[in-house]
Amino acid sequence: MDKYDGLATFLYVASGVWFVAFAVGVVIDRRRLRNGVYLVIALGFLGVSALLKLSIASPETAGALVVPLLLVSPVLTFGLAVFLILNGMLVLRREGWRLANLLSLLLGMGILGFMGFAAFAVTVHAPVVRAAIGAVAGVLCYFAFVFGCFLLYSVLYARIGHRGGADFVVVLGAGLNGDEVPAQLAGRLDRAREVADSLAVPTIIVSGGQGPGAERSEARAMADYLVEKGVPEDRILLEEESRTTLQNLRFSREIMVARKPDYRCVVVTSNYHVLRAAVFTRRAGVTGHVVGAPIAAYFWPSAFLREFVAILVDNKVKNGALCVLFALLGALALKN
Protein backbone atom coordinates (compact mmCIF):
# COMPACT_ATOMS: atom_id res chain seq x y z
CA MET A 1 0.00 0.00 0.00
CA ASP A 2 2.84 2.40 0.82
CA LYS A 3 4.19 1.86 -2.70
CA TYR A 4 0.87 2.81 -4.31
CA ASP A 5 0.41 5.73 -1.94
CA GLY A 6 3.82 7.02 -2.95
CA LEU A 7 2.94 6.60 -6.63
CA ALA A 8 -0.32 8.52 -6.11
CA THR A 9 1.58 11.35 -4.42
CA PHE A 10 4.10 11.43 -7.25
CA LEU A 11 1.29 11.66 -9.80
CA TYR A 12 -0.31 14.52 -7.86
CA VAL A 13 2.98 16.41 -7.98
CA ALA A 14 3.39 15.62 -11.69
CA SER A 15 -0.13 16.87 -12.31
CA GLY A 16 0.72 20.13 -10.57
CA VAL A 17 3.84 20.55 -12.70
CA TRP A 18 1.85 20.09 -15.90
CA PHE A 19 -0.83 22.51 -14.67
CA VAL A 20 1.88 25.10 -14.07
CA ALA A 21 3.23 24.49 -17.58
CA PHE A 22 -0.31 24.97 -18.92
CA ALA A 23 -0.86 28.19 -16.97
CA VAL A 24 2.50 29.64 -18.03
CA GLY A 25 1.80 28.68 -21.65
CA VAL A 26 -1.56 30.44 -21.59
CA VAL A 27 -0.03 33.60 -20.10
CA ILE A 28 2.82 33.66 -22.65
CA ASP A 29 0.62 32.93 -25.67
CA ARG A 30 -2.70 31.17 -25.39
CA ARG A 31 -2.79 30.56 -29.15
CA ARG A 32 -0.38 27.60 -28.89
CA LEU A 33 -1.90 24.14 -29.37
CA ARG A 34 0.61 22.65 -26.93
CA ASN A 35 -1.28 24.32 -24.07
CA GLY A 36 -4.09 21.83 -24.63
CA VAL A 37 -1.62 18.95 -24.44
CA TYR A 38 -0.29 20.22 -21.10
CA LEU A 39 -3.82 20.52 -19.74
CA VAL A 40 -4.92 17.01 -20.76
CA ILE A 41 -1.73 15.44 -19.35
CA ALA A 42 -2.27 17.31 -16.07
CA LEU A 43 -5.88 16.15 -15.85
CA GLY A 44 -4.85 12.59 -16.71
CA PHE A 45 -2.26 12.45 -13.92
CA LEU A 46 -4.75 14.00 -11.51
CA GLY A 47 -7.44 11.44 -12.39
CA VAL A 48 -5.13 8.44 -12.03
CA SER A 49 -3.71 9.69 -8.74
CA ALA A 50 -7.20 10.31 -7.36
CA LEU A 51 -8.26 6.80 -8.37
CA LEU A 52 -5.18 5.32 -6.69
CA LYS A 53 -5.87 7.25 -3.49
CA LEU A 54 -9.48 6.07 -3.56
CA SER A 55 -8.49 2.44 -4.17
CA ILE A 56 -6.15 2.59 -1.15
CA ALA A 57 -8.71 4.22 1.13
CA SER A 58 -11.72 2.22 -0.07
CA PRO A 59 -11.12 -0.61 -2.60
CA GLU A 60 -14.85 -1.41 -2.70
CA THR A 61 -15.78 2.14 -3.69
CA ALA A 62 -13.06 2.25 -6.37
CA GLY A 63 -14.30 -1.05 -7.80
CA ALA A 64 -17.88 0.21 -7.76
CA LEU A 65 -16.76 3.12 -9.93
CA VAL A 66 -14.38 1.38 -12.32
CA VAL A 67 -16.32 -1.81 -13.11
CA PRO A 68 -19.52 -0.05 -14.32
CA LEU A 69 -17.38 2.31 -16.38
CA LEU A 70 -15.65 -0.60 -18.10
CA LEU A 71 -18.98 -2.29 -18.76
CA VAL A 72 -20.71 0.79 -20.12
CA SER A 73 -17.80 2.02 -22.28
CA PRO A 74 -18.59 -0.29 -25.26
CA VAL A 75 -22.23 0.83 -25.14
CA LEU A 76 -21.21 4.49 -25.13
CA THR A 77 -18.77 3.88 -27.99
CA PHE A 78 -21.47 2.16 -30.02
CA GLY A 79 -23.88 5.01 -29.28
CA LEU A 80 -21.27 7.55 -30.40
CA ALA A 81 -20.78 5.68 -33.66
CA VAL A 82 -24.53 5.61 -34.36
CA PHE A 83 -24.82 9.32 -33.53
CA LEU A 84 -21.98 10.19 -35.92
CA ILE A 85 -23.51 8.15 -38.73
CA LEU A 86 -26.92 9.79 -38.29
CA ASN A 87 -25.33 13.22 -38.04
CA GLY A 88 -23.29 12.55 -41.18
CA MET A 89 -26.42 11.62 -43.10
CA LEU A 90 -28.11 14.82 -41.93
CA VAL A 91 -25.14 16.95 -42.97
CA LEU A 92 -25.05 15.35 -46.41
CA ARG A 93 -28.75 15.97 -46.89
CA ARG A 94 -28.53 19.64 -45.88
CA GLU A 95 -25.05 20.63 -47.05
CA GLY A 96 -24.50 18.42 -50.10
CA TRP A 97 -22.09 15.65 -51.07
CA ARG A 98 -18.58 16.88 -50.37
CA LEU A 99 -15.65 15.09 -48.75
CA ALA A 100 -15.65 17.49 -45.78
CA ASN A 101 -19.32 16.65 -45.14
CA LEU A 102 -18.56 12.91 -45.07
CA LEU A 103 -16.23 13.04 -42.06
CA SER A 104 -18.67 12.29 -39.24
CA LEU A 105 -20.32 9.52 -41.31
CA LEU A 106 -16.96 7.92 -42.12
CA LEU A 107 -15.78 8.16 -38.52
CA GLY A 108 -18.95 6.51 -37.23
CA MET A 109 -18.60 3.67 -39.72
CA GLY A 110 -14.93 3.34 -38.84
CA ILE A 111 -15.70 3.02 -35.12
CA LEU A 112 -18.26 0.28 -35.80
CA GLY A 113 -15.84 -1.50 -38.10
CA PHE A 114 -13.07 -1.44 -35.54
CA MET A 115 -15.39 -2.68 -32.78
CA GLY A 116 -16.38 -5.63 -34.96
CA PHE A 117 -12.78 -6.35 -35.92
CA ALA A 118 -11.65 -6.17 -32.28
CA ALA A 119 -14.46 -8.52 -31.19
CA PHE A 120 -13.38 -11.00 -33.85
CA ALA A 121 -9.72 -10.68 -32.89
CA VAL A 122 -10.50 -11.70 -29.30
CA THR A 123 -11.30 -15.17 -30.58
CA VAL A 124 -8.13 -15.38 -32.66
CA HIS A 125 -4.81 -16.22 -31.07
CA ALA A 126 -2.58 -15.70 -34.11
CA PRO A 127 0.22 -13.26 -33.11
CA VAL A 128 0.06 -11.47 -36.46
CA VAL A 129 -3.65 -10.68 -36.09
CA ARG A 130 -3.22 -9.59 -32.48
CA ALA A 131 -0.28 -7.40 -33.45
CA ALA A 132 -2.37 -5.79 -36.22
CA ILE A 133 -5.17 -5.06 -33.75
CA GLY A 134 -2.64 -3.62 -31.33
CA ALA A 135 -1.15 -1.40 -34.01
CA VAL A 136 -4.54 -0.02 -35.02
CA ALA A 137 -5.53 0.43 -31.38
CA GLY A 138 -2.28 2.29 -30.71
CA VAL A 139 -2.89 4.72 -33.55
CA LEU A 140 -6.50 5.23 -32.44
CA CYS A 141 -5.33 5.92 -28.88
CA TYR A 142 -2.98 8.58 -30.23
CA PHE A 143 -5.74 10.17 -32.31
CA ALA A 144 -8.11 10.07 -29.33
CA PHE A 145 -5.53 11.79 -27.13
CA VAL A 146 -4.80 14.51 -29.69
CA PHE A 147 -8.50 15.00 -30.39
CA GLY A 148 -9.19 15.32 -26.65
CA CYS A 149 -6.48 17.97 -26.37
CA PHE A 150 -7.84 19.85 -29.37
CA LEU A 151 -11.48 19.65 -28.27
CA LEU A 152 -10.88 20.65 -24.65
CA TYR A 153 -8.57 23.52 -25.47
CA SER A 154 -10.81 24.76 -28.31
CA VAL A 155 -13.69 25.08 -25.86
CA LEU A 156 -11.46 26.72 -23.25
CA TYR A 157 -9.89 29.15 -25.71
CA ALA A 158 -13.32 30.20 -26.95
CA ARG A 159 -14.44 30.76 -23.33
CA ILE A 160 -11.44 32.96 -22.57
CA GLY A 161 -12.41 35.25 -25.44
CA HIS A 162 -10.87 38.69 -25.97
CA ARG A 163 -9.79 40.91 -23.11
CA GLY A 164 -9.14 44.64 -23.37
CA GLY A 165 -9.64 47.05 -26.24
CA ALA A 166 -8.95 46.76 -29.95
CA ASP A 167 -8.33 48.96 -32.96
CA PHE A 168 -9.67 46.65 -35.66
CA VAL A 169 -12.11 43.78 -36.10
CA VAL A 170 -11.03 41.38 -38.85
CA VAL A 171 -13.65 39.10 -40.41
CA LEU A 172 -12.32 35.97 -42.10
CA GLY A 173 -13.98 34.90 -45.33
CA ALA A 174 -15.92 31.64 -45.62
CA GLY A 175 -16.78 31.56 -49.33
CA LEU A 176 -19.77 32.95 -51.21
CA ASN A 177 -22.86 31.19 -52.49
CA GLY A 178 -22.61 32.40 -56.05
CA ASP A 179 -22.22 36.11 -55.36
CA GLU A 180 -24.33 36.09 -52.19
CA VAL A 181 -23.29 35.93 -48.55
CA PRO A 182 -24.26 32.48 -47.16
CA ALA A 183 -25.61 31.91 -43.66
CA GLN A 184 -22.28 30.94 -42.10
CA LEU A 185 -20.51 34.05 -43.40
CA ALA A 186 -23.48 36.21 -42.40
CA GLY A 187 -23.10 34.84 -38.88
CA ARG A 188 -19.47 35.95 -38.82
CA LEU A 189 -20.40 39.43 -40.04
CA ASP A 190 -23.19 39.79 -37.48
CA ARG A 191 -20.78 38.71 -34.74
CA ALA A 192 -18.23 41.24 -36.01
CA ARG A 193 -20.83 44.02 -35.69
CA GLU A 194 -21.54 42.95 -32.12
CA VAL A 195 -17.86 42.91 -31.20
CA ALA A 196 -17.18 46.25 -32.87
CA ASP A 197 -20.09 47.87 -31.05
CA SER A 198 -19.27 46.36 -27.65
CA LEU A 199 -15.59 47.36 -27.81
CA ALA A 200 -16.18 50.65 -29.65
CA VAL A 201 -13.86 49.49 -32.44
CA PRO A 202 -13.83 52.08 -35.24
CA THR A 203 -12.79 49.86 -38.16
CA ILE A 204 -13.92 46.49 -39.51
CA ILE A 205 -11.71 44.73 -42.06
CA VAL A 206 -13.47 42.22 -44.31
CA SER A 207 -11.12 39.72 -45.92
CA GLY A 208 -11.61 37.55 -49.01
CA GLY A 209 -10.57 37.57 -52.65
CA GLN A 210 -12.54 37.07 -55.84
CA GLY A 211 -13.14 33.49 -56.92
CA PRO A 212 -13.19 32.21 -60.50
CA GLY A 213 -16.31 33.37 -62.29
CA ALA A 214 -17.48 35.60 -59.43
CA GLU A 215 -18.75 39.08 -60.24
CA ARG A 216 -17.36 40.59 -57.04
CA SER A 217 -14.83 39.73 -54.37
CA GLU A 218 -15.87 38.07 -51.15
CA ALA A 219 -14.70 41.16 -49.25
CA ARG A 220 -16.95 43.37 -51.42
CA ALA A 221 -19.95 41.13 -50.75
CA MET A 222 -19.16 41.17 -47.02
CA ALA A 223 -18.87 44.95 -47.01
CA ASP A 224 -22.20 45.32 -48.84
CA TYR A 225 -23.83 43.05 -46.25
CA LEU A 226 -22.52 45.18 -43.38
CA VAL A 227 -23.67 48.39 -45.05
CA GLU A 228 -27.16 46.89 -45.46
CA LYS A 229 -27.11 46.12 -41.72
CA GLY A 230 -26.37 49.74 -40.89
CA VAL A 231 -22.57 49.85 -40.62
CA PRO A 232 -21.24 53.12 -42.15
CA GLU A 233 -19.18 52.42 -45.24
CA ASP A 234 -16.30 54.59 -44.01
CA ARG A 235 -15.81 52.17 -41.08
CA ILE A 236 -15.14 49.24 -43.44
CA LEU A 237 -11.83 48.33 -45.08
CA LEU A 238 -11.58 45.66 -47.79
CA GLU A 239 -8.81 43.08 -48.19
CA GLU A 240 -9.55 41.55 -51.61
CA GLU A 241 -6.43 39.54 -52.49
CA SER A 242 -6.51 36.52 -50.16
CA ARG A 243 -7.44 32.94 -51.05
CA THR A 244 -6.76 31.15 -47.75
CA THR A 245 -7.19 31.80 -44.04
CA LEU A 246 -3.47 32.43 -43.62
CA GLN A 247 -3.56 34.96 -46.45
CA ASN A 248 -6.66 36.56 -44.91
CA LEU A 249 -4.61 37.25 -41.81
CA ARG A 250 -1.30 38.20 -43.45
CA PHE A 251 -2.86 40.67 -45.88
CA SER A 252 -5.13 42.12 -43.19
CA ARG A 253 -2.09 42.56 -40.96
CA GLU A 254 -0.43 44.65 -43.67
CA ILE A 255 -3.47 46.94 -43.72
CA MET A 256 -3.47 47.27 -39.92
CA VAL A 257 0.28 47.90 -39.62
CA ALA A 258 0.10 50.60 -42.30
CA ARG A 259 -2.62 52.43 -40.37
CA LYS A 260 -1.47 51.79 -36.79
CA PRO A 261 1.84 49.97 -36.21
CA ASP A 262 1.02 49.16 -32.57
CA TYR A 263 -2.49 47.93 -33.36
CA ARG A 264 -4.54 45.34 -31.50
CA CYS A 265 -7.34 43.43 -33.17
CA VAL A 266 -10.11 40.90 -32.73
CA VAL A 267 -10.43 38.25 -35.44
CA VAL A 268 -13.92 36.85 -36.08
CA THR A 269 -14.56 33.42 -37.55
CA SER A 270 -17.03 30.56 -36.99
CA ASN A 271 -16.91 29.02 -33.50
CA TYR A 272 -15.64 25.61 -34.69
CA HIS A 273 -12.71 27.37 -36.43
CA VAL A 274 -11.57 29.52 -33.50
CA LEU A 275 -8.52 27.59 -32.26
CA ARG A 276 -7.08 26.84 -35.70
CA ALA A 277 -7.60 30.46 -36.71
CA ALA A 278 -5.80 31.48 -33.50
CA VAL A 279 -2.86 29.27 -34.51
CA PHE A 280 -2.82 31.05 -37.87
CA THR A 281 -2.89 34.51 -36.24
CA ARG A 282 0.27 33.57 -34.39
CA ARG A 283 1.87 32.20 -37.56
CA ALA A 284 0.94 35.35 -39.51
CA GLY A 285 2.30 37.65 -36.80
CA VAL A 286 -1.11 39.18 -36.07
CA THR A 287 -1.47 40.90 -32.69
CA GLY A 288 -4.87 39.78 -31.52
CA HIS A 289 -7.12 36.94 -30.50
CA VAL A 290 -10.03 35.15 -32.12
CA VAL A 291 -13.73 34.99 -31.25
CA GLY A 292 -16.34 32.73 -32.78
CA ALA A 293 -19.73 33.14 -34.39
CA PRO A 294 -22.39 30.44 -33.84
CA ILE A 295 -23.27 27.89 -36.51
CA ALA A 296 -26.10 25.38 -36.86
CA ALA A 297 -25.82 22.69 -34.17
CA TYR A 298 -26.08 19.79 -36.64
CA PHE A 299 -22.97 21.05 -38.47
CA TRP A 300 -20.71 20.99 -35.39
CA PRO A 301 -19.41 17.38 -35.53
CA SER A 302 -18.42 17.48 -39.21
CA ALA A 303 -16.99 20.98 -38.98
CA PHE A 304 -14.95 20.20 -35.89
CA LEU A 305 -13.66 16.94 -37.37
CA ARG A 306 -12.62 18.88 -40.46
CA GLU A 307 -10.65 21.28 -38.27
CA PHE A 308 -9.04 18.37 -36.45
CA VAL A 309 -7.98 16.72 -39.71
CA ALA A 310 -6.57 20.04 -40.91
CA ILE A 311 -4.54 20.37 -37.70
CA LEU A 312 -3.15 16.87 -38.22
CA VAL A 313 -2.23 17.69 -41.83
CA ASP A 314 -0.63 20.99 -40.80
CA ASN A 315 1.74 18.96 -38.60
CA LYS A 316 1.87 15.82 -40.75
CA VAL A 317 5.53 14.91 -40.20
CA LYS A 318 5.32 15.03 -36.41
CA ASN A 319 1.95 13.28 -36.31
CA GLY A 320 3.08 10.63 -38.79
CA ALA A 321 6.12 9.79 -36.68
CA LEU A 322 4.03 9.56 -33.51
CA CYS A 323 1.46 7.34 -35.26
CA VAL A 324 4.24 4.92 -36.22
CA LEU A 325 5.54 4.92 -32.64
CA PHE A 326 2.11 4.25 -31.13
CA ALA A 327 1.42 1.53 -33.73
CA LEU A 328 4.65 -0.23 -32.78
CA LEU A 329 3.90 0.05 -29.07
CA GLY A 330 0.37 -1.29 -29.59
CA ALA A 331 1.61 -4.18 -31.73
CA LEU A 332 4.23 -5.15 -29.15
CA ALA A 333 1.71 -4.93 -26.32
CA LEU A 334 -0.83 -7.31 -27.90
CA LYS A 335 1.17 -9.68 -30.09
CA ASN A 336 1.61 -12.12 -27.20
Helices and strands as residue ranges (DSSP letters): H 2-29, H 34-57, H 59-95, G 99-102, H 103-122, H 127-160, E 168-172, H 183-199, E 203-207, H 218-228, G 233-235, E 236-239, H 245-259, E 265-270, G 271-273, H 274-284, E 288-293, G 297-299, H 300-314, H 316-334
